[in-house]
């Protein structure tokens, strides 16, 4: 029985990156090696337009499962490597296809090694008859049950029939860093995951309001980030004391406007911390219209406090779409633990959905929020989750 001894990693979107492609592949190569560090017997090499994972006798499934979480990988092919000898290619192809289920097949050949004495069409015409003579399979060039692929390279020939999807996107780290607003709800971990898929690393900022919020909320955040460690192995969490700011807001603001002012203060804090930590953007889990502070009018008024771009990966998703991703990345059950954050615990009965900027600025002028912001920034607690 023929075994799969390599996994061929395909890049997808990276093929469009021109001059940056080499750098992107180098980062992806590093990320793959880091993701597979729990498998010390496995080695990784990079050749041409693919990265190859050498299984060295290791079981395939756990390695595939880990690689499927690495952003920047478009597809993964289980391959058998043999020598560049047509007789070996014929026998290996026959043995491999015998292990597959189906009634029809097609042979597809790529000859990267131009010194090989046969071209792609000639190899196809030699391999296909061997399969036809020794199996009950029929040829179907349009919609085959089994697609047998053969790639002849300088270092050997790779034969495979199985290709599965990867995470897609870009390698983590190629797109810079975001200061991500992490609440502990369902949406913000999903938004963090979607950013990571696009190559963005994150640092997280969370606004804590003891004694109104429980210490269990922080444990919840740590558990969420450990789930996200599967996609980004090391995450910095900034816990900002928000109690005094929140109390000042409720002392000087009509209840219906309190959420708007809270969000503006949060964005001020996130923007200043982002500059301190060299993050060119802020990100959040907001979804248009989901709550009062996420109407377009509210977002506009809230955004006025910063010139730093704000990325909202979940903006156009409905709740069911967000929950589906949360279940996929295994954060959903943690997110629904009944520990309230500072936003949910202070939610007014009738929050303003179309706040006016003039009114908001009037209420903010009634207290010295700048000194409170500076005090909060000076008392941040930092945790490292890995």
Number of C-alpha atoms within 10 A of each C-alpha: 7 13 14 22 19 25 26 21 24 22 26 15 14 23 14 10 11 8 8 12 16 14 13 23 22 14 18 25 21 14 22 23 19 13 19 19 12 11 14 9 12 17 15 16 12 14 10 7 13 16 22 19 25 18 18 12 12 16 11 15 9 11 18 18 11 15 23 19 19 26 27 32 26 20 18 23 21 21 26 21 21 17 15 18 13 16 12 13 21 18 13 20 26 20 15 19 21 17 12 12 10 14 14 16 22 20 22 17 19 17 18 15 17 12 10 15 11 14 16 17 13 11 21 19 11 15 21 20 13 14 22 14 9 11 13 11 19 16 18 15 12 8 11 16 17 20 19 20 18 25 19 25 19 15 12 14 23 26 26 22 19 15 16 11 12 23 17 21 21 27 29 26 20 19 15 15 23 26 30 30 26 26 26 26 23 23 26 26 29 27 27 30 24 18 25 27 24 20 22 20 26 27 22 25 25 24 23 21 21 14 8 13 19 15 13 13 20 19 12 20 22 19 17 25 27 18 19 23 15 16 23 27 16 17 19 16 25 23 20 23 22 24 19 15 24 20 11 16 24 16 13 14 19 13 18 17 23 24 26 27 24 21 19 22 23 21 22 20 21 28 23 18 18 22 14 9 13 13 21 15 20 26 25 26 23 23 22 18 17 13 12 21 27 19 18 14 18 23 21 16 21 25 17 12 16 16 9 18 13 18 18 20 20 21 17 13 15 13 13 9 11 22 17 13 19 22 13 11 18 15 24 21 11 17 22 13 13 11 17 18 21 21 18 13 12 16 14 15 8 10 18 20 20 18 22 15 15 10 12 18 12 11 16 18 11 13 16 11 16 12 11 19 20 12 16 20 19 11 11 18 13 13 13 12 18 15
